[in-house]
Amino acid sequence: MGRLSESPLAEADRPGAGTATGRTNRSAALIATAVALPVTLLVGALAFANLAPDAPAADPNPSPTTPQARSTMPVEMAAPALAERPAVVCRALLSQLPATIRELPQRPVTAGPEQNAAYGDPALTVACGGTEPEVAPDDHLVLVNSVCWYAVEGPDDTELTTVDRESAVTVRVPHFYGEALQWLSPISRTVAESIRSAAPAPSGCTS
């Protein structure tokens, strides 16, 4: 009789087969875990980012052209008594002043709305009927829209006063707004249209 051929052992019955299979399964599980963990962390991070409130943007430095909260409270201004003619002249001027100077809206004043006006925050102010300054021959005068102004630099603002009108007008421009003359043009144009020039004008006022 011929020798019976040995039947092949099942894979699981071979020596060490169970160990190899277990090792393969563990490797596959580790690889799956290694892949799944970063994905889980990424999904969690995205979900947290969507739930977290947006961080507020940093406020820009305030400037004349930057939108910001501006006060609309009345601006503190003095209102000295005026003689009849200056009172008439100042009422005419105030009635013709623009509602805004560039982007600065007009604000109420605490006294003398018939002779005072204010714009923006910090307040740029216009006062009519004050005292005209004494001008020396070598003082620097500025002619804007046919109106002659005398400027004095203060710690917080530039004060400009007319020196060629029958009633003086004083404008104070806070340094916050930069070069004062750039804000003077619409006021100066209204002064030229509302208040007669006085003769003789200082020599430095000629164009």
FENCOR-V300118 format. One record per pair of residues at least 12 apart in sequence whose C-alpha atoms are under 8 Angstrom apart, sorted by the first residue. I is the first residue (numbers start at 0). J is the second residue. Records with the same first field share a line. If there is no record, write none. Layout:
# FENCOR-V300118
I = J / J
This chain:
# FENCOR-V300118
62 = 175 / 176
63 = 102 / 175 / 176
64 = 102
69 = 119 / 120
70 = 119 / 120
71 = 106 / 107 / 120
72 = 106 / 107
73 = 106 / 107 / 108 / 109
74 = 106 / 107 / 108 / 109 / 117 / 122
75 = 108 / 109 / 110
76 = 108 / 109 / 110 / 111 / 115
77 = 109 / 110 / 111
78 = 110 / 111 / 114 / 115
81 = 128
85 = 128 / 166
86 = 113 / 114 / 128
88 = 166 / 193 / 194
89 = 113 / 114 / 127 / 128 / 166
90 = 113 / 114
91 = 193
92 = 189 / 190 / 193 / 194
93 = 112 / 113 / 114 / 115 / 116
94 = 113
95 = 189 / 193
96 = 186 / 189
97 = 185 / 186
99 = 118
100 = 118 / 182 / 185
101 = 182
103 = 118 / 119 / 120
104 = 118 / 119
105 = 117 / 118 / 119
106 = 118 / 119
114 = 126 / 127 / 128
115 = 127
121 = 173 / 175
122 = 172 / 173
123 = 170 / 171 / 172 / 173
124 = 170 / 171 / 172
125 = 168 / 169 / 170 / 171
126 = 168 / 169 / 170
127 = 166 / 167 / 168 / 169
128 = 166 / 167 / 168
129 = 166 / 167 / 168 / 169
130 = 167
131 = 160 / 161 / 162 / 166 / 167
132 = 149 / 160 / 162
134 = 149 / 201
136 = 202 / 203
138 = 203
139 = 203
140 = 203 / 204
141 = 204
142 = 204 / 205 / 206
143 = 183 / 184 / 187
144 = 184 / 187 / 188 / 191
145 = 187 / 188 / 191 / 206
146 = 161 / 163 / 164 / 187 / 188 / 190 / 191
147 = 161 / 162 / 163 / 204
148 = 160 / 161 / 162 / 163
149 = 161 / 162
155 = 173 / 174
156 = 171 / 172 / 173 / 174
157 = 171 / 172 / 173 / 174 / 179
158 = 170 / 171 / 172
159 = 171
162 = 200 / 201
163 = 196 / 197 / 198 / 199 / 200 / 201 / 204
164 = 194 / 195 / 196 / 197
165 = 194 / 195 / 196 / 197
166 = 194
